[in-house]
Amino acid sequence: MQKALLALCLLAASNCACASVACSDAVTTDDLNRCALQNLNAAETRLSVSLARAMRVTSASSVAASSELELAQRSWTTFRSQQCEALRLMFDGGRESQIQFSGCLTSYAKKRASDLEDFSDSFD
């Protein structure tokens, strides 16, 4: 898992400097990877904001609820990592491996952010 994340980071660093193709026109593996990482970064940012809001909401009413939410988030993070790693391994050795891995992480991050937003909305 750590190797896959390291590869994504290295790929992001190498692709950002020479990114010239719009994601809607991406065709090459490098461009597709770059776009997948951009999508993942946006989803992770939304997830961080959503989690921070949910933690504020729970902390305001109950320390126990806040602790449970923190535990749930750690469990969810482990689940997502393992689920996406399983998908990546299905493509291991192929050019689509990192694209699929990033897409998986992105999909789960978007869903979790939405769930946390709904959770917070129910208490605001």
Secondary structure, 3 states (H helix, E strand, C coil): CHHHHHHHHHHHHHHHCCCCCCHHHCCCHHHHHHHHHHHHHHHHHHHHHHHHHHHHHHHHHCHHHHHHHHHHHHHHHHHHHHHHHHHHHHCCCCCCHHHHHHHHHHHHHHHHHHHHHHHHHCCC
